[in-house]
């Protein structure tokens, strides 16, 4: 599966471009604590939107593709 296929699948499933930390953890089937460690180690880039940590679908697809 290509990175573009992953992005397309994520967009179809979520109908928006950013996911919360909880949604991202659910999508990757890992805990929110693991998400925090990945952010701290630079493995997963995030954005802060209105005080909330958010992850772009492109970033999630990049991570899945490289994993």
N, C-alpha and C positions, 0 to 999 in steps of 0.2 A: 504494500500500500504506500503510495507516495504521500509527501507532505501536503500537497494540494488536496488529495483525497481525504486526509485527516481533517483539514480545515473545513472542507465542504460538509463532511459528516457532522462535525461539531456545530457548524452554523445551522444545519437542518434540525439538530437536536435541541438547540438552545434559543434560536431566533434572535440573538443579540451578539454583540462583539466582545463584551466583558463579562467575566464570571467572578463571583465573590470567592473568598478563600474557602468557604465551606463547599460551594459548588465545585470548585476546582479539585478539592480533596476527594469529593465523591466521584468526579469524573475519572480521576487517576487511581481511585480505590486505595487511598492512603489517608493517614490522619492529618488533621490541621497542624499538629505539632511537627510532623514531617514536612509539610508545606513550609512552615516557618524556618526549619533548618535548611531546606533547599534554597529559600530566598536568601538567608544569611550567607550561604556558601556560593551564591551566584549561579546556581544551577537552574533557577527559575526566576525570571524577571517579573516584577509587578509594577503596578501604578497605584497611586493613592488618589481616590476620587471621593471628594466630600468626606474625607477622614476615614474612608473604608479601603482596605486593601483589595485590589481587583487584578485580574489576570486576563490578558487578551487571548482570544481563541488562537490567534497566530502563534503566540508564545507557547501555549499548551500543545499545539500541533508540532511545533519545533522540538519541544522537549520529548514528546512521544516518538517522533521520527528519529531523533538522535539516540534514544534509549536502546 
